[in-house]
């Protein structure tokens, strides 16, 4: 009887998806219903190690007790109120986040895309107040900054084509081509927008030397440096934010995903001088920074600090890469292992969607990006033993896929 009810729930969820949703996601045929730590369970009672963490969102794992407690307590007090009033959870979070990130001002949003939109508007507003500055914003090949019309304007021509006309004043330069940036950055440039570790672009870390040189170039030309840490931030790379590895500070920082522990929140942080370019009424939000999500995010940052999860990500990431390097000696299909901390991508010489589906059947959730890159973004709370299981499952799925390709 229990299994029949579970099966009916699964079919109901899948039929509702087909009947009522926009058809924008090719979903895997499982319905996830609960999670604890690095593990999730589906409606059939099967358990999986979640090595994707909701695409870098559930960095504390699922249902971390301190985050759950913060949500429950705040939900019984005040869930939402307008930003026309001061809100205690928002003020506490603003203080904790700005002090931790080393930037003076913050504006809270509902998502990473909205954080990027806010950063772009702020950069244009700042440049517009300087007589000698243009409005061009530079991004880098392989980037992913969101799906809105503004953030999409930073992407490649191929990604933008289906949605033209987009916003003018954006130019994309080759990945880590510092000479190209030196040639282009100047009086007509408002800002340079970079992910310290590209996520959707195939888990490609930008070299620390490149980040330092871009920072120097922006300083010399009075150009804003915007760092997008929506996917790589909040401890994932071994520092609270990846730019800290380079010993620099951005003018504007965007963060989201892991910040809310599963609730939707993003933020734009900026230096005081830059933030002051916004005047009353220039920007706003209805839901951004509401008490419930701010209470959750404040708890997340407390846990990251108290449990030293950034440092833990560094140690576990080194272990994971070491194990993957051992696998690379056995599997010629592994071409490169990239990443920082617990943000790891494995470049294969074939498309990896079927391999990721096989891993799911074997009890591990991962992701395929850029067609042939297996992406691991596990919770920062994952255990070494669970990482070893993820590696074993990846190994088994890779062997099976290689054998299948040999037969073909």
Secondary structure, 3 states (H helix, E strand, C coil): CHHHHHHHHHHHHHHHHHHHCCCCCCCCCCCEEEEEECEEEECCCCEEEECCHHHHCCCCCECCHHHHHHHHHHHCCCCCCCCCCCCHHHHHHHHHHHHHHCCCEEEEECCHHHHHHHHHHHHHHHHHCCCCCCCEEEEECCCCCCCCHHHHCCCCHHHHHHHCCCCCCEEEECCCCHHHHHHHCCCCEEEEEECCEECCCCCEECCHHHHHHHHHHHHHHCCEEEEECCCCCCCCCCCCCHHHHHCCCCCEEEECHHHHCCCCCEEEEECHHHHCCCCCCCCCCCCCCCHHHHHHHHHHHHHHHHCCHHHHHHHHHHHHHHHHHHHHHHCCCEEEEEEECCEEEEEECCCCHHHHHHHHHCCEECEEECCCEEEECCCCCCCHHHHHHHHHHHHHHHHHHHHHHHHC
